[in-house]
Amino acid sequence: MQEGAGRLVATFRAYLEKVPFLKIVSWKKDARLGEFMPDLAIKVSLATTEQVIIALIRSSGQPRIAREAVNQLYRYRDESPGMYAVFMAPYISSQAAAICEKAGIGYADLAGNCRLVFGQIYIERCDWPNPSIVKRELRSLFTPKASRVLSVLLADPKRSWKVLELAKEARVSLGQAANVKKLLEDREWVERSAKGLRLSRPDELRAAWAIADSFGKNRTRDDNSPTQP
């Protein structure tokens, strides 16, 4: 199981224990199911039946990570039909939540967002923000050097770039350009083709940049605030 997943496991268990007619029968971490090993395998007893729940835990809830987890959970369900599958991460973005919902996969995060639909159970809480995680992720994407890469991409959103070309144009290292590429891919804000990398959601990138700028200004004001006597 991923490091630091304990809080997620405890949060998910709390969601289940709040249901008055649900009883947790068994709870296994890193359980083996045939040739697969989900992070959690849970058996619960409902009013008239039992249900097995399997879960994958990831350190990020961005769309690309969610889509990969959903595909893996599909394979788990093919191995054992009738299981209910859940994706868990510290914070699941609204786009990632939509991916899970469309696929019939449950989800849960630490911010309070969750959707669990199986048997007689229907739990849904959405659009709960998690500012600390959002701020940290935005800071990693909008560092000064990363911003140079983003500026090049936004200058001509329809153009495709090879990573090496992008690095040279933005005057950053190849590793820095590759890191920005990964962060954008995780959010599904870019698409790849034989011609290279191209922005697919430039408006979402601009909006996120504006939010990151506001976080930075607020932090500067806090740092420069006079000390109270």
Phi, psi and chi 1 to 4 in degrees:
 res  aa     phi    psi   chi1   chi2   chi3   chi4
   1 MET       -  148.0 -175.8  178.1  -67.1      -
   2 GLN   -62.4  145.3  -56.7 -107.4  -24.1      -
   3 GLU   -62.5  141.2 -176.6 -180.0   -6.3      -
   4 GLY    78.5   12.7      -      -      -      -
   5 ALA   -84.0   -5.3      -      -      -      -
   6 GLY   -57.9  -41.7      -      -      -      -
   7 ARG   -65.3  -37.2  -73.2  178.2   60.5 -152.7
   8 LEU   -64.3  -43.6  -94.8  168.9      -      -
   9 VAL   -61.6  -44.4  172.2      -      -      -
  10 ALA   -64.7  -40.2      -      -      -      -
  11 THR   -63.2  -45.1  -60.7      -      -      -
  12 PHE   -64.2  -40.9 -176.7   63.2      -      -
  13 ARG   -63.1  -37.5 -176.0  162.0 -170.6  147.0
  14 ALA   -63.5  -38.9      -      -      -      -
  15 TYR   -57.8  -45.7  -71.6  145.0      -      -
  16 LEU   -68.8  -40.7  -63.3  178.2      -      -
  17 GLU   -69.7  -15.0  -70.8  176.9  -19.5      -
  18 LYS   -77.4  -14.0  -72.5  179.3 -179.8  177.8
  19 VAL   -81.6  117.9  179.9      -      -      -
  20 PRO   -64.6  -30.4   20.3  -31.4      -      -
  21 PHE  -101.2   14.7   56.0   86.1      -      -
  22 LEU  -109.6  134.2 -179.2  149.1      -      -
  23 LYS  -125.7  131.3  179.1 -178.4  178.8 -178.1
  24 ILE   -80.4  117.8  -63.8  174.4      -      -
  25 VAL   -87.8  -45.6  177.1      -      -      -
  26 SER  -147.6  156.0   63.7      -      -      -
  27 TRP  -148.2  106.7 -175.7  -80.4      -      -
  28 LYS  -123.5  132.4  -65.6 -178.7 -179.0  178.5
  29 LYS   -93.1  144.4  -61.5  177.1 -178.1  178.6
  30 ASP    50.4   46.7  -60.5  -39.0      -      -
  31 ALA   -77.6  143.3      -      -      -      -
  32 ARG   -95.1  128.3 -179.3  166.5  -67.2  -79.0
  33 LEU  -122.5   97.3  -57.6  172.5      -      -
  34 GLY    63.9 -123.8      -      -      -      -
  35 GLU   -96.1    7.3   53.8 -174.5   72.0      -
  36 PHE  -109.1  155.6  -60.0  111.3      -      -
  37 MET  -138.3   89.1 -174.7  178.7  -73.1      -
  38 PRO   -69.4  161.8   26.1  -33.5      -      -
  39 ASP   -70.5  -30.6  -64.4  -49.1      -      -
  40 LEU  -138.7  142.1  -78.3  175.8      -      -
  41 ALA  -132.7  118.4      -      -      -      -
  42 ILE  -125.4  135.9  -51.6  153.5      -      -
  43 LYS  -111.5  127.6 -179.1 -176.1  -74.7 -172.3
  44 VAL  -123.1  151.5  -60.6      -      -      -
  45 SER  -107.0  126.7  173.9      -      -      -
  46 LEU  -103.8 -171.5  -57.3  173.5      -      -
  47 ALA   -60.8  -39.6      -      -      -      -
  48 THR  -126.0   -0.6   59.1      -      -      -
  49 THR  -157.4  175.5 -173.6      -      -      -
  50 GLU  -115.0  153.6  -71.6 -171.4  -20.2      -
  51 GLN  -138.4  134.7  175.7   69.0   57.2      -
  52 VAL   -97.9  131.4  174.4      -      -      -
  53 ILE  -117.3  131.5  -55.6  169.0      -      -
  54 ILE  -117.3  147.0   55.2  173.6      -      -
  55 ALA  -139.2  144.0      -      -      -      -
  56 LEU  -111.9  136.0  -74.3 -176.4      -      -
  57 ILE  -114.4  129.0  -60.9  174.3      -      -
  58 ARG  -127.4  156.9  -64.6  -66.8  180.0  -98.7
  59 SER   -79.8  -11.1   59.1      -      -      -
  60 SER  -136.0  143.9  171.7      -      -      -
  61 GLY  -110.8   27.1      -      -      -      -
  62 GLN   -71.7  159.5  -68.0  -62.5  -22.8      -
  63 PRO   -54.1  -45.4  -28.8   35.9      -      -
  64 ARG   -62.6  -41.1 -177.6 -178.7   67.3   83.9
  65 ILE   -64.7  -41.4  -49.9  -60.3      -      -
  66 ALA   -63.1  -42.3      -      -      -      -
  67 ARG   -63.8  -41.1 -157.1  178.0  -63.2  -80.6
  68 GLU   -64.5  -40.9  -69.8  174.5   -6.8      -
  69 ALA   -64.9  -42.1      -      -      -      -
  70 VAL   -59.4  -44.1  163.3      -      -      -
  71 ASN   -62.7  -38.8  -70.6  -24.1      -      -
  72 GLN   -68.5  -39.5 -170.9  170.8   -5.9      -
  73 LEU   -66.1  -32.9  -73.3  166.1      -      -
  74 TYR   -57.6  -43.2  -86.5  155.6      -      -
  75 ARG   -66.2  -37.7  -65.9 -164.8  -66.7  -86.2
  76 TYR   -60.1  -44.4  -72.8  168.4      -      -
  77 ARG   -67.6  -33.5  -70.9 -163.5  -45.9 -166.4
  78 ASP   -63.4  -35.3  -72.1  -16.4      -      -
  79 GLU   -69.1  -37.1  177.5   80.6    5.1      -
  80 SER  -139.0   82.8  -59.7      -      -      -
  81 PRO   -57.2  147.2  -22.6   33.5      -      -
  82 GLY    99.4  -13.2      -      -      -      -
  83 MET   -74.5  150.2  -69.7 -175.0  174.2      -
  84 TYR  -103.1  127.3 -177.0   66.4      -      -
  85 ALA  -105.5  141.9      -      -      -      -
  86 VAL  -134.4  137.5  178.6      -      -      -
  87 PHE  -104.5  132.4  170.6   57.1      -      -
  88 MET  -130.3  141.0  -61.9  163.4   61.6      -
  89 ALA  -156.6  161.8      -      -      -      -
  90 PRO   -56.8  -39.8  -28.1   36.4      -      -
  91 TYR  -146.2  127.6  178.1   71.3      -      -
  92 ILE  -108.2  118.4  -64.8  175.6      -      -
  93 SER   -67.7  161.4   68.4      -      -      -
  94 SER   -62.3  -35.3   57.6      -      -      -
  95 GLN   -67.5  -40.7 -170.7  177.7  -14.3      -
  96 ALA   -66.2  -38.5      -      -      -      -
  97 ALA   -61.4  -39.9      -      -      -      -
  98 ALA   -65.1  -36.6      -      -      -      -
  99 ILE   -61.8  -45.7  -69.6  169.2      -      -
 100 CYS   -64.2  -45.4  -66.9      -      -      -
 101 GLU   -61.5  -44.4 -177.7  174.3   -6.9      -
 102 LYS   -61.8  -33.5 -176.2  176.9 -179.8 -180.0
 103 ALA   -85.0   -5.3      -      -      -      -
 104 GLY    75.5   25.2      -      -      -      -
 105 ILE  -105.1  136.0  -60.4  -67.9      -      -
 106 GLY   -75.9  165.4      -      -      -      -
 107 TYR  -150.6  158.8   61.9   83.2      -      -
 108 ALA  -158.8  143.3      -      -      -      -
 109 ASP  -138.1 -178.7   69.3   11.8      -      -
 110 LEU   -80.9  -17.1  -68.7  175.4      -      -
 111 ALA   -77.0  -15.6      -      -      -      -
 112 GLY   112.6   -1.7      -      -      -      -
 113 ASN   -79.0  131.9  -60.7  -63.9      -      -
 114 CYS  -161.7  156.0   71.5      -      -      -
 115 ARG  -147.4  112.5 -170.8  173.3 -166.2  -86.0
 116 LEU  -128.1  116.0  -55.2  172.6      -      -
 117 VAL  -134.5  103.3 -176.4      -      -      -
 118 PHE  -158.7  148.4   59.7   89.7      -      -
 119 GLY    52.0 -127.6      -      -      -      -
 120 GLN   -91.5    8.7  -55.8  104.7  -47.3      -
 121 ILE   -93.6  131.0  -56.9  -62.6      -      -
 122 TYR  -142.9  106.8 -176.4   93.1      -      -
 123 ILE  -124.9  124.4  -55.6  171.5      -      -
 124 GLU  -143.1  124.6 -175.5  168.3   20.6      -
 125 ARG  -138.3  124.4  -57.1  173.0   72.5 -159.2
 126 CYS  -137.3  165.8   58.9      -      -      -
 127 ASP    64.0   29.8  -61.8  -33.1      -      -
 128 TRP   -89.5  118.8  -72.5   60.5      -      -
 129 PRO   -78.2  160.4   30.9  -35.3      -      -
 130 ASN  -133.4   82.6 -165.2  -36.3      -      -
 131 PRO   -55.6  -38.6  -23.5   33.7      -      -
 132 SER   -63.3  -42.4   61.6      -      -      -
 133 ILE   -71.7  -42.0  -67.3  174.5      -      -
 134 VAL   -60.9  -45.0  171.6      -      -      -
 135 LYS   -61.0  -44.4  -72.1  179.8 -176.6  179.8
 136 ARG   -63.2  -43.3 -175.1  168.1   64.8 -112.8
 137 GLU   -67.2  -39.5  -69.1 -174.4  -13.5      -
 138 LEU   -66.8  -38.6  -71.4  178.0      -      -
 139 ARG   -61.7  -37.3  -78.7 -161.0  -62.7  -92.4
 140 SER   -69.2  -28.1   67.9      -      -      -
 141 LEU   -86.9  -26.1 -179.1   57.4      -      -
 142 PHE  -116.6   38.8  -63.1  104.8      -      -
 143 THR   -66.8  163.0   62.6      -      -      -
 144 PRO   -54.2  -44.7  -29.8   36.9      -      -
 145 LYS   -71.2  -40.6  -72.8 -173.7  176.9  179.6
 146 ALA   -62.9  -36.2      -      -      -      -
 147 SER   -63.3  -30.0  -65.2      -      -      -
 148 ARG   -65.5  -37.9  -82.3  152.1   53.8  179.4
 149 VAL   -66.2  -44.3  177.7      -      -      -
 150 LEU   -63.8  -37.8  -59.1  178.0      -      -
 151 SER   -61.9  -40.1  -66.0      -      -      -
 152 VAL   -63.8  -44.2  170.7      -      -      -
 153 LEU   -64.3  -41.8  -69.3  169.6      -      -
 154 LEU   -75.0  -21.6  -73.8  168.7      -      -
 155 ALA   -63.0  -31.1      -      -      -      -
 156 ASP  -147.6   80.3 -173.7    0.9      -      -
 157 PRO   -59.6  -23.1  -22.0   33.3      -      -
 158 LYS   -85.8   -8.0  -65.9 -176.8  179.1 -179.3
 159 ARG   -81.9  143.9  175.3  174.0  171.6  175.4
 160 SER   -98.5  142.5  -63.7      -      -      -
 161 TRP  -128.6  138.4  -66.4   85.7      -      -
 162 LYS   -78.3  149.7  -60.3  -67.3 -173.5 -177.5
 163 VAL   -61.4  -39.2  177.7      -      -      -
 164 LEU   -64.2  -42.3 -178.5   57.9      -      -
 165 GLU   -62.2  -41.3  -64.5  172.9  -23.3      -
 166 LEU   -63.7  -42.8 -171.4   58.4      -      -
 167 ALA   -61.9  -43.9      -      -      -      -
 168 LYS   -65.7  -42.7  -72.0 -178.8  177.2  178.4
 169 GLU   -66.4  -37.4 -176.8   70.0   18.2      -
 170 ALA   -86.5   -8.0      -      -      -      -
 171 ARG    59.9   49.2  -67.3  177.2  -72.3  111.9
 172 VAL  -129.7  169.6  -60.2      -      -      -
 173 SER   -70.3  159.8   69.2      -      -      -
 174 LEU   -62.0  -37.8 -178.7   59.6      -      -
 175 GLY   -63.7  -38.8      -      -      -      -
 176 GLN   -65.2  -44.1  179.3   68.6   59.3      -
 177 ALA   -63.5  -39.4      -      -      -      -
 178 ALA   -66.8  -36.1      -      -      -      -
 179 ASN   -65.6  -42.8 -175.3   53.8      -      -
 180 VAL   -62.8  -41.6  172.7      -      -      -
 181 LYS   -56.5  -44.6  168.0  179.5  168.5  -72.4
 182 LYS   -64.9  -43.8  179.5 -175.8 -179.2  -58.1
 183 LEU   -61.6  -38.4  -68.8  170.1      -      -
 184 LEU   -71.5  -38.0  -66.5  173.0      -      -
 185 GLU   -65.2  -38.2  -74.5  178.4  -26.3      -
 186 ASP   -58.8  -34.3  -74.7  -11.1      -      -
 187 ARG   -89.6   -3.3  -68.1  158.0  174.4   78.4
 188 GLU    57.7   40.1  -63.2 -170.5  -19.0      -
 189 TRP   -94.8   -3.4  -73.0   -9.2      -      -
 190 VAL  -133.1  160.5  -68.9      -      -      -
 191 GLU  -132.1  149.6   56.2 -170.6   15.2      -
 192 ARG  -110.2  147.3  -74.4 -174.5  -69.1  175.9
 193 SER  -146.0 -176.8   68.2      -      -      -
 194 ALA   -62.9  -24.8      -      -      -      -
 195 LYS   -81.4  -16.2  -65.8 -179.1  179.2  179.1
 196 GLY   129.4 -148.0      -      -      -      -
 197 LEU  -102.3  136.2 -170.9   74.5      -      -
 198 ARG  -143.6  141.9 -176.4  174.7   72.1   86.2
 199 LEU   -64.2  136.2  -74.3  177.2      -      -
 200 SER  -108.8  -22.6   56.5      -      -      -
 201 ARG  -136.1   66.5  -67.1 -174.2  170.8   91.0
 202 PRO   -60.9  -32.7   19.8  -31.8      -      -
 203 ASP   -66.4  -38.1  -69.7  -18.5      -      -
 204 GLU   -67.1  -36.9  -70.0 -174.3   20.4      -
 205 LEU   -64.9  -45.3  174.1   55.8      -      -
 206 ARG   -60.9  -42.2  -68.7 -170.4 -174.8   96.7
 207 ALA   -64.2  -41.9      -      -      -      -
 208 ALA   -65.7  -37.1      -      -      -      -
 209 TRP   -63.8  -40.2 -159.7  -21.0      -      -
 210 ALA   -63.0  -40.0      -      -      -      -
 211 ILE   -65.4  -42.7  -67.2  171.4      -      -
 212 ALA   -61.8  -39.7      -      -      -      -
 213 ASP   -62.3  -40.5  -78.5  -13.4      -      -
 214 SER   -67.0  -37.9   69.7      -      -      -
 215 PHE   -60.5  -44.2  -75.1  155.7      -      -
 216 GLY   -63.6  -41.1      -      -      -      -
 217 LYS   -66.3  -40.7  -69.5  173.7 -177.6  176.0
 218 ASN   -64.5  -39.3  -71.4  -22.8      -      -
 219 ARG   -66.7  -38.3 -171.2  170.9   66.6 -109.0
 220 THR   -64.0  -41.9  -60.2      -      -      -
 221 ARG   -62.7  -40.7  -77.1 -162.2  -66.7  -90.8
 222 ASP   -64.3  -42.3  -69.3  -18.4      -      -
 223 ASP   -67.0  -30.1  -68.3  -16.3      -      -
 224 ASN   -95.7    2.1  -66.6  -26.9      -      -
 225 SER   -66.4  140.2  -62.6      -      -      -
 226 PRO   -65.6  144.7   23.0  -33.4      -      -
 227 THR   -73.5  131.9  -57.0      -      -      -
 228 GLN   -72.7  139.8  -65.3  -65.9  -36.0      -
 229 PRO   -64.9      -   24.0  -31.8      -      -
